[in-house]
Amino acid sequence: MTWKIEFDDRARKELRKLDRTAQSNILHYLRTKIATEDNPRRFGDPLRKNLSAFWKYRIGAYRIICDIQEDVVTVRVIRVGHRKNIYE
């Protein structure tokens, strides 16, 4: 099964602010691991408390916060950023 990857406007802006290497690593991760997997939750972890509806993926020092929508087979990227300030 192939999952569609969509970026929220805020996540797209955050991704553009990162250096080229980080951008490349994040996009490669999403295309090769998440989009091609039958269960994209396999590589991520659920978030807690007020972010409990979302999942996180770790790529080095960066984190991606996503909303997994099974009914439309889509992983929507909500936030992209460095691990020290992504959850603010």
Backbone torsions as a table, in degrees:
resi	resn	phi	psi	omega
1	MET	NA	138.1	178.2
2	THR	-107.4	128.3	179.0
3	TRP	-95.2	141.7	176.5
4	LYS	-87.1	134.6	178.2
5	ILE	-104.0	123.5	177.5
6	GLU	-122.5	145.1	178.1
7	PHE	-109.7	131.1	170.0
8	ASP	-67.6	153.9	-179.1
9	ASP	-56.6	-42.2	179.7
10	ARG	-63.3	-42.8	179.7
11	ALA	-65.2	-37.6	178.3
12	ARG	-62.6	-42.8	178.1
13	LYS	-65.3	-42.3	179.2
14	GLU	-63.7	-39.5	178.9
15	LEU	-64.5	-41.4	179.8
16	ARG	-63.7	-27.0	-179.0
17	LYS	-76.3	-17.5	-179.5
18	LEU	-77.7	159.7	177.2
19	ASP	-67.7	160.6	-174.4
20	ARG	-57.7	-38.8	-179.2
21	THR	-64.5	-45.2	179.1
22	ALA	-63.9	-43.0	177.7
23	GLN	-58.1	-47.1	-178.9
24	SER	-62.1	-44.6	-179.9
25	ASN	-62.7	-42.5	-179.0
26	ILE	-66.7	-46.4	179.5
27	LEU	-65.1	-39.7	177.7
28	HIS	-62.4	-43.4	178.5
29	TYR	-59.9	-47.4	-179.3
30	LEU	-63.3	-41.5	-177.0
31	ARG	-73.1	-39.0	-173.2
32	THR	-92.3	-34.1	-177.4
33	LYS	-98.6	-50.0	-171.8
34	ILE	-80.2	-48.1	-175.4
35	ALA	-66.4	-29.7	-175.3
36	THR	-95.8	-5.2	-175.8
37	GLU	-85.8	144.8	174.8
38	ASP	-67.4	-37.4	179.8
39	ASN	-127.1	97.8	-177.6
40	PRO	-66.5	-13.9	177.4
41	ARG	-70.8	-17.0	-177.8
42	ARG	-57.8	-35.5	-176.5
43	PHE	-95.2	-9.8	-174.9
44	GLY	-110.2	-177.9	177.5
45	ASP	-131.0	142.2	177.0
46	PRO	-73.2	146.2	176.0
47	LEU	-88.4	167.0	-176.2
48	ARG	-120.0	175.4	176.6
49	LYS	55.3	-124.1	-174.5
50	ASN	-74.1	-8.1	177.5
51	LEU	-109.4	21.3	-172.7
52	SER	-64.5	-15.0	178.6
53	ALA	-82.4	-6.2	-172.8
54	PHE	-113.8	164.3	177.8
55	TRP	-120.6	151.4	177.1
56	LYS	-118.9	148.1	174.0
57	TYR	-124.1	139.6	-179.4
58	ARG	-105.6	126.8	174.4
59	ILE	-129.6	94.4	-176.2
60	GLY	61.2	-127.3	-179.7
61	ALA	-86.4	3.2	-177.0
62	TYR	-107.5	154.7	178.5
63	ARG	-128.5	147.2	174.9
64	ILE	-120.5	128.1	175.4
65	ILE	-105.0	126.0	-173.6
66	CYS	-129.3	155.9	172.1
67	ASP	-112.9	115.7	-178.3
68	ILE	-92.6	117.8	-177.2
69	GLN	-111.1	96.7	-175.0
70	GLU	-67.9	-33.2	-176.4
71	ASP	-65.2	-28.1	177.9
72	VAL	-115.3	12.2	177.9
73	VAL	49.0	56.3	-177.1
74	THR	-134.3	139.1	170.4
75	VAL	-109.1	112.5	-178.0
76	ARG	-98.1	119.0	179.5
77	VAL	-80.8	120.4	-176.5
78	ILE	-96.2	-43.1	-179.3
79	ARG	-141.5	150.2	175.1
80	VAL	-138.5	130.5	178.7
81	GLY	179.6	178.3	178.9
82	HIS	-70.4	148.3	-174.2
83	ARG	-62.2	-25.8	-176.5
84	LYS	-74.0	-20.9	-177.5
85	ASN	-134.9	13.5	-176.8
86	ILE	-72.5	-29.4	-173.3
87	TYR	-91.3	3.6	-179.3
88	GLU	-75.8	NA	NA
